[in-house]
Amino acid sequence: MVKARRNTAPARYADAGVDIGAGSRLVAMIGPAVESTRRQGSLGALGGFGGLFDLKATGYSDPILVAATDGVGTKLRIAVEAGQLGTIGIDLVAMCVNDLIVQGAEPLFFLDYYAADHLDPGAAAEVVEGIAAGCRSAGAALLGGETAEMPGLYSGKDFDLAGFAVGAVERERILPSRDIAAGDALLGLAASGIHANGFSLVRKLVTDAMLDYRQRAPFDDEKSLADALLMPTRIYVKPVLQALNNNDGVKALAHITGGGLTENLPRALNADLAAEIDLGSLDLPRVLGWVRELGAMADGEFLRTFNGGIGMVAVVAAEQADAAAALLESDGDRVRRIGQIVDRTGGAAVRYLGRLGRP
Protein backbone atom coordinates (compact mmCIF):
# COMPACT_ATOMS: atom_id res chain seq x y z
CA MET A 1 0.00 0.00 0.00
CA VAL A 2 1.38 3.39 -1.07
CA LYS A 3 1.25 6.01 1.62
CA ALA A 4 0.41 9.57 0.66
CA ARG A 5 3.02 12.17 1.40
CA ARG A 6 1.73 14.58 4.01
CA ASN A 7 2.23 18.34 3.89
CA THR A 8 4.55 19.75 6.48
CA ALA A 9 2.55 23.01 6.60
CA PRO A 10 -1.22 23.64 6.80
CA ALA A 11 -2.81 23.65 3.34
CA ARG A 12 -4.56 26.76 2.02
CA TYR A 13 -6.92 27.06 -0.95
CA ALA A 14 -4.62 29.74 -2.36
CA ASP A 15 -1.84 27.13 -2.62
CA ALA A 16 -3.96 25.43 -5.30
CA GLY A 17 -4.31 28.68 -7.23
CA VAL A 18 -7.77 29.75 -6.01
CA ASP A 19 -8.07 33.26 -4.57
CA ILE A 20 -11.37 33.51 -2.69
CA GLY A 21 -10.72 37.18 -2.02
CA ALA A 22 -10.66 37.93 -5.76
CA GLY A 23 -14.28 36.83 -6.01
CA SER A 24 -15.28 39.15 -3.20
CA ARG A 25 -13.46 42.04 -4.86
CA LEU A 26 -15.24 41.31 -8.13
CA VAL A 27 -18.68 41.38 -6.50
CA ALA A 28 -17.91 44.80 -5.05
CA MET A 29 -16.68 46.08 -8.42
CA ILE A 30 -19.72 44.97 -10.43
CA GLY A 31 -22.38 46.04 -7.93
CA PRO A 32 -23.26 49.37 -9.66
CA ALA A 33 -23.44 47.74 -13.11
CA VAL A 34 -25.77 45.00 -11.86
CA GLU A 35 -27.93 47.53 -10.00
CA SER A 36 -28.33 49.53 -13.22
CA THR A 37 -30.29 46.63 -14.76
CA ARG A 38 -33.06 46.52 -12.14
CA ARG A 39 -36.53 46.47 -13.65
CA GLN A 40 -40.12 45.81 -12.65
CA GLY A 41 -40.12 42.41 -10.96
CA SER A 42 -36.55 42.56 -9.66
CA LEU A 43 -36.22 41.46 -6.03
CA GLY A 44 -33.33 41.04 -3.63
CA ALA A 45 -29.73 42.10 -4.00
CA LEU A 46 -26.54 40.74 -5.55
CA GLY A 47 -24.83 38.02 -3.54
CA GLY A 48 -27.71 35.71 -2.62
CA PHE A 49 -27.78 31.98 -3.32
CA GLY A 50 -30.32 32.60 -6.08
CA GLY A 51 -31.80 35.54 -7.94
CA LEU A 52 -35.38 36.49 -7.09
CA PHE A 53 -37.92 37.74 -9.62
CA ASP A 54 -41.60 38.58 -9.09
CA LEU A 55 -43.42 37.52 -12.27
CA LYS A 56 -46.76 38.80 -10.97
CA ALA A 57 -45.35 42.33 -10.76
CA THR A 58 -44.80 42.40 -14.53
CA GLY A 59 -48.54 42.40 -15.21
CA TYR A 60 -48.86 39.27 -17.33
CA SER A 61 -52.25 37.57 -17.08
CA ASP A 62 -51.52 34.12 -18.56
CA PRO A 63 -47.74 34.01 -19.04
CA ILE A 64 -45.67 31.28 -20.61
CA LEU A 65 -42.02 31.33 -19.59
CA VAL A 66 -39.42 31.00 -22.34
CA ALA A 67 -35.79 30.16 -21.54
CA ALA A 68 -32.61 30.31 -23.64
CA THR A 69 -28.93 29.66 -23.06
CA ASP A 70 -25.97 30.39 -25.32
CA GLY A 71 -22.36 31.50 -25.52
CA VAL A 72 -20.30 33.62 -27.90
CA GLY A 73 -18.26 30.88 -29.56
CA THR A 74 -14.69 31.53 -30.59
CA LYS A 75 -15.31 35.25 -30.93
CA LEU A 76 -14.18 35.09 -27.31
CA ARG A 77 -10.74 33.99 -28.50
CA ILE A 78 -10.33 37.19 -30.50
CA ALA A 79 -11.43 39.33 -27.56
CA VAL A 80 -8.83 37.65 -25.32
CA GLU A 81 -6.01 37.87 -27.87
CA ALA A 82 -6.78 41.53 -28.64
CA GLY A 83 -7.23 42.39 -24.96
CA GLN A 84 -10.62 43.97 -25.73
CA LEU A 85 -13.22 42.57 -23.33
CA GLY A 86 -15.65 45.48 -23.10
CA THR A 87 -18.25 44.32 -25.64
CA ILE A 88 -18.16 40.52 -25.52
CA GLY A 89 -20.73 40.60 -22.71
CA ILE A 90 -23.15 42.43 -25.02
CA ASP A 91 -22.78 39.57 -27.50
CA LEU A 92 -23.56 37.09 -24.75
CA VAL A 93 -26.81 38.80 -23.82
CA ALA A 94 -27.78 39.33 -27.47
CA MET A 95 -27.39 35.67 -28.39
CA CYS A 96 -29.84 34.72 -25.63
CA VAL A 97 -32.44 37.50 -25.69
CA ASN A 98 -32.72 37.53 -29.48
CA ASP A 99 -33.69 33.86 -29.21
CA LEU A 100 -36.42 34.77 -26.72
CA ILE A 101 -37.95 37.57 -28.74
CA VAL A 102 -38.47 35.38 -31.82
CA GLN A 103 -41.07 33.48 -29.80
CA GLY A 104 -42.71 36.73 -28.81
CA ALA A 105 -41.23 36.72 -25.31
CA GLU A 106 -40.10 39.81 -23.43
CA PRO A 107 -36.75 39.14 -21.69
CA LEU A 108 -37.19 39.38 -17.92
CA PHE A 109 -33.87 38.37 -16.40
CA PHE A 110 -30.41 37.10 -17.21
CA LEU A 111 -27.66 35.14 -15.45
CA ASP A 112 -24.08 34.58 -16.57
CA TYR A 113 -21.34 32.00 -16.03
CA TYR A 114 -17.68 33.09 -16.09
CA ALA A 115 -14.90 30.54 -15.57
CA ALA A 116 -11.14 31.11 -15.66
CA ASP A 117 -7.85 29.55 -14.59
CA HIS A 118 -7.15 32.54 -12.36
CA LEU A 119 -9.71 35.24 -11.61
CA ASP A 120 -8.60 38.70 -12.69
CA PRO A 121 -11.23 40.95 -11.05
CA GLY A 122 -10.51 43.81 -13.47
CA ALA A 123 -10.96 41.68 -16.58
CA ALA A 124 -14.04 39.92 -15.17
CA ALA A 125 -15.59 43.27 -14.18
CA GLU A 126 -15.08 44.55 -17.73
CA VAL A 127 -16.94 41.53 -19.09
CA VAL A 128 -19.78 41.86 -16.58
CA GLU A 129 -20.15 45.57 -17.31
CA GLY A 130 -20.68 44.58 -20.96
CA ILE A 131 -23.27 42.04 -19.85
CA ALA A 132 -25.04 44.75 -17.85
CA ALA A 133 -25.03 47.04 -20.91
CA GLY A 134 -26.64 44.26 -22.93
CA CYS A 135 -29.24 43.69 -20.23
CA ARG A 136 -30.13 47.38 -20.17
CA SER A 137 -30.56 47.34 -23.94
CA ALA A 138 -32.84 44.29 -23.69
CA GLY A 139 -34.75 45.53 -20.64
CA ALA A 140 -33.69 42.46 -18.65
CA ALA A 141 -32.52 42.37 -15.03
CA LEU A 142 -29.09 40.88 -14.36
CA LEU A 143 -30.08 38.73 -11.39
CA GLY A 144 -26.71 37.14 -10.73
CA GLY A 145 -24.36 34.50 -12.03
CA GLU A 146 -21.44 32.23 -11.27
CA THR A 147 -17.76 33.11 -11.26
CA ALA A 148 -15.55 30.03 -11.13
CA GLU A 149 -11.80 29.90 -10.65
CA MET A 150 -10.59 26.52 -11.91
CA PRO A 151 -6.78 26.14 -12.09
CA GLY A 152 -5.67 23.58 -14.63
CA LEU A 153 -8.75 23.77 -16.89
CA TYR A 154 -7.86 27.03 -18.61
CA SER A 155 -4.58 28.58 -19.70
CA GLY A 156 -3.24 32.05 -19.00
CA LYS A 157 -5.83 34.76 -19.66
CA ASP A 158 -8.32 32.34 -21.22
CA PHE A 159 -11.82 32.15 -19.80
CA ASP A 160 -15.20 30.74 -20.76
CA LEU A 161 -18.51 32.55 -20.86
CA ALA A 162 -22.13 31.42 -21.02
CA GLY A 163 -25.47 33.11 -20.50
CA PHE A 164 -28.98 32.16 -19.47
CA ALA A 165 -32.10 34.26 -20.13
CA VAL A 166 -35.75 33.87 -19.15
CA GLY A 167 -38.64 35.76 -20.71
CA ALA A 168 -42.43 35.69 -20.75
CA VAL A 169 -45.15 35.88 -23.38
CA GLU A 170 -48.92 35.77 -23.07
CA ARG A 171 -50.11 32.32 -24.07
CA GLU A 172 -52.16 33.50 -27.05
CA ARG A 173 -49.26 35.56 -28.45
CA ILE A 174 -46.61 32.85 -28.76
CA LEU A 175 -44.81 32.94 -32.11
CA PRO A 176 -44.74 31.66 -34.76
CA SER A 177 -48.46 32.02 -35.47
CA ARG A 178 -50.35 29.43 -37.47
CA ASP A 179 -51.57 31.75 -40.21
CA ILE A 180 -48.32 32.17 -42.15
CA ALA A 181 -49.19 31.93 -45.84
CA ALA A 182 -47.74 32.32 -49.32
CA GLY A 183 -47.45 35.99 -50.16
CA ASP A 184 -46.38 37.12 -46.69
CA ALA A 185 -43.44 39.52 -46.79
CA LEU A 186 -39.97 38.91 -45.35
CA LEU A 187 -38.46 41.92 -43.60
CA GLY A 188 -34.75 41.80 -42.81
CA LEU A 189 -33.33 43.72 -39.85
CA ALA A 190 -29.74 44.70 -40.57
CA ALA A 191 -26.88 43.04 -38.70
CA SER A 192 -24.28 45.19 -36.99
CA GLY A 193 -21.48 42.96 -38.27
CA ILE A 194 -20.55 39.29 -38.05
CA HIS A 195 -22.42 38.98 -34.72
CA ALA A 196 -21.21 35.83 -32.89
CA ASN A 197 -21.13 32.99 -35.41
CA GLY A 198 -18.60 31.78 -37.93
CA PHE A 199 -15.56 32.96 -35.99
CA SER A 200 -13.67 29.69 -36.21
CA LEU A 201 -13.49 30.30 -39.96
CA VAL A 202 -12.75 34.02 -39.47
CA ARG A 203 -9.83 33.19 -37.19
CA LYS A 204 -8.47 30.67 -39.69
CA LEU A 205 -8.66 33.20 -42.53
CA VAL A 206 -6.93 35.86 -40.41
CA THR A 207 -4.18 33.42 -39.43
CA ASP A 208 -3.71 32.20 -43.01
CA ALA A 209 -3.43 35.81 -44.19
CA MET A 210 -0.84 36.50 -41.45
CA LEU A 211 -2.81 39.46 -40.11
CA ASP A 212 -2.71 40.92 -36.62
CA TYR A 213 -5.93 41.84 -34.82
CA ARG A 214 -4.38 45.07 -33.58
CA GLN A 215 -3.46 46.35 -37.03
CA ARG A 216 -5.72 48.66 -39.04
CA ALA A 217 -8.63 46.84 -40.68
CA PRO A 218 -7.89 46.25 -44.40
CA PHE A 219 -11.41 47.50 -45.24
CA ASP A 220 -11.72 50.42 -42.77
CA ASP A 221 -8.97 52.97 -42.09
CA GLU A 222 -10.73 54.18 -38.94
CA LYS A 223 -10.82 50.87 -37.05
CA SER A 224 -8.47 48.13 -36.00
CA LEU A 225 -9.24 44.65 -37.29
CA ALA A 226 -10.19 43.66 -33.73
CA ASP A 227 -12.63 46.59 -33.45
CA ALA A 228 -14.38 45.54 -36.65
CA LEU A 229 -14.54 41.84 -35.79
CA LEU A 230 -15.67 42.49 -32.21
CA MET A 231 -18.55 44.81 -33.16
CA PRO A 232 -21.22 43.54 -30.75
CA THR A 233 -24.29 41.64 -31.87
CA ARG A 234 -27.31 43.84 -32.39
CA ILE A 235 -30.03 43.40 -29.73
CA TYR A 236 -33.42 43.56 -31.46
CA VAL A 237 -35.67 43.30 -28.42
CA LYS A 238 -37.07 46.84 -28.14
CA PRO A 239 -38.05 47.45 -31.81
CA VAL A 240 -39.45 43.94 -32.15
CA LEU A 241 -41.53 44.28 -28.98
CA GLN A 242 -42.86 47.59 -30.29
CA ALA A 243 -43.82 45.97 -33.58
CA LEU A 244 -45.47 43.03 -31.81
CA ASN A 245 -47.44 45.35 -29.53
CA ASN A 246 -48.58 47.69 -32.31
CA ASN A 247 -48.88 45.59 -35.46
CA ASP A 248 -50.99 42.47 -35.83
CA GLY A 249 -49.25 41.56 -39.07
CA VAL A 250 -46.07 40.10 -37.52
CA LYS A 251 -46.53 36.34 -37.77
CA ALA A 252 -43.06 34.92 -37.13
CA LEU A 253 -39.46 35.88 -36.46
CA ALA A 254 -36.13 34.16 -37.04
CA HIS A 255 -32.85 35.01 -35.30
CA ILE A 256 -30.11 34.55 -37.90
CA THR A 257 -27.25 32.85 -36.07
CA GLY A 258 -25.15 29.75 -36.82
CA GLY A 259 -26.40 28.26 -40.09
CA GLY A 260 -27.28 31.67 -41.50
CA LEU A 261 -30.49 32.38 -43.39
CA THR A 262 -30.38 28.90 -44.90
CA GLU A 263 -30.77 27.02 -41.63
CA ASN A 264 -32.62 29.49 -39.41
CA LEU A 265 -35.52 30.72 -41.53
CA PRO A 266 -37.05 27.22 -41.88
CA ARG A 267 -37.29 27.00 -38.07
CA ALA A 268 -40.05 29.63 -38.20
CA LEU A 269 -42.03 28.08 -41.09
CA ASN A 270 -44.46 25.22 -41.62
CA ALA A 271 -43.16 22.28 -43.66
CA ASP A 272 -45.37 23.23 -46.64
CA LEU A 273 -43.90 26.72 -46.98
CA ALA A 274 -40.59 28.11 -48.21
CA ALA A 275 -38.81 31.46 -48.00
CA GLU A 276 -37.84 33.11 -51.28
CA ILE A 277 -35.04 35.64 -50.85
CA ASP A 278 -33.76 38.20 -53.33
CA LEU A 279 -29.99 38.17 -52.84
CA GLY A 280 -29.74 41.57 -54.51
CA SER A 281 -31.62 43.06 -51.54
CA LEU A 282 -28.92 42.05 -49.04
CA ASP A 283 -26.46 44.74 -48.01
CA LEU A 284 -23.35 43.21 -46.43
CA PRO A 285 -21.48 45.13 -43.72
CA ARG A 286 -17.96 45.84 -44.92
CA VAL A 287 -16.46 43.32 -42.50
CA LEU A 288 -18.65 40.53 -43.91
CA GLY A 289 -17.87 41.50 -47.48
CA TRP A 290 -14.16 41.39 -46.63
CA VAL A 291 -14.44 37.94 -45.02
CA ARG A 292 -16.34 36.63 -48.03
CA GLU A 293 -13.70 37.98 -50.43
CA LEU A 294 -10.76 36.82 -48.27
CA GLY A 295 -12.17 33.30 -48.19
CA ALA A 296 -13.28 33.34 -51.85
CA MET A 297 -16.55 31.92 -50.54
CA ALA A 298 -19.34 30.68 -52.79
CA ASP A 299 -22.75 32.21 -52.08
CA GLY A 300 -24.23 28.98 -50.69
CA GLU A 301 -21.40 28.36 -48.25
CA PHE A 302 -21.31 31.99 -47.17
CA LEU A 303 -25.06 32.13 -46.49
CA ARG A 304 -25.07 29.06 -44.27
CA THR A 305 -21.99 30.18 -42.33
CA PHE A 306 -22.64 33.89 -41.77
CA ASN A 307 -25.72 36.07 -41.32
CA GLY A 308 -25.61 37.67 -44.77
CA GLY A 309 -26.00 41.12 -43.26
CA ILE A 310 -29.37 40.20 -41.70
CA GLY A 311 -29.58 39.57 -37.95
CA MET A 312 -33.33 39.05 -37.67
CA VAL A 313 -36.11 38.26 -40.16
CA ALA A 314 -39.77 39.07 -39.62
CA VAL A 315 -42.56 37.29 -41.50
CA VAL A 316 -45.31 39.88 -41.95
CA ALA A 317 -48.66 40.03 -43.73
CA ALA A 318 -47.93 41.79 -47.03
CA GLU A 319 -50.52 44.52 -46.53
CA GLN A 320 -49.05 45.42 -43.12
CA ALA A 321 -45.39 45.15 -44.07
CA ASP A 322 -44.77 48.89 -44.49
CA ALA A 323 -46.29 49.72 -41.11
CA ALA A 324 -44.33 46.93 -39.43
CA ALA A 325 -41.10 48.09 -41.06
CA ALA A 326 -41.64 51.62 -39.72
CA LEU A 327 -42.07 50.25 -36.19
CA LEU A 328 -39.02 48.02 -36.51
CA GLU A 329 -36.93 51.00 -37.59
CA SER A 330 -37.99 53.06 -34.57
CA ASP A 331 -34.89 52.15 -32.53
CA GLY A 332 -32.45 52.93 -35.33
CA ASP A 333 -32.53 49.53 -37.01
CA ARG A 334 -32.29 49.41 -40.79
CA VAL A 335 -35.09 47.29 -42.25
CA ARG A 336 -35.63 46.20 -45.83
CA ARG A 337 -37.94 43.81 -47.65
CA ILE A 338 -35.79 40.86 -48.68
CA GLY A 339 -38.33 38.43 -50.10
CA GLN A 340 -41.57 36.59 -49.53
CA ILE A 341 -43.15 33.35 -48.41
CA VAL A 342 -44.06 30.89 -51.18
CA ASP A 343 -45.63 27.46 -51.32
CA ARG A 344 -43.07 24.70 -50.98
CA THR A 345 -43.51 22.26 -53.81
CA GLY A 346 -40.47 20.18 -53.08
CA GLY A 347 -36.93 21.46 -52.96
CA ALA A 348 -35.23 23.65 -50.39
CA ALA A 349 -37.02 25.52 -47.62
CA VAL A 350 -35.02 28.66 -48.49
CA ARG A 351 -34.71 29.65 -52.14
CA TYR A 352 -32.32 32.33 -53.31
CA LEU A 353 -32.94 34.48 -56.36
CA GLY A 354 -30.02 36.13 -58.13
CA ARG A 355 -26.56 36.45 -56.65
CA LEU A 356 -24.94 38.42 -53.88
CA GLY A 357 -23.34 41.65 -55.04
CA ARG A 358 -19.58 41.74 -55.13
CA PRO A 359 -17.91 43.38 -52.11
Protein Blocks (a to p, Z undefined) as FASTA:
>chain_A
ZZddddfbdcdfklnopafklmmmmmmmmmmmmmmmgcehiacjehiabdcddfklnopa
bdcdddddddehjmlmmmmmnopaklmmmmmmmmmmmmmmmnopacfbdcdddddfbdcf
klmmmmmmmmmmmmmmnopacfbdcddddehjaghjbccddddddddddfklcccdfkbc
ehiacdddddfblojghklmmmmmmmmnopafkbccfkbmkbcfklmmmoccddfklmmm
mmmmmockbmbdcdddehijmlmmmmmpcfkbccdddfklpccdfklmmmmmmnopafkl
mmmmbgnopabdcdddfklmmmmmmmmmmnopacddfbdcdddeehjfbdcehjdddZZ
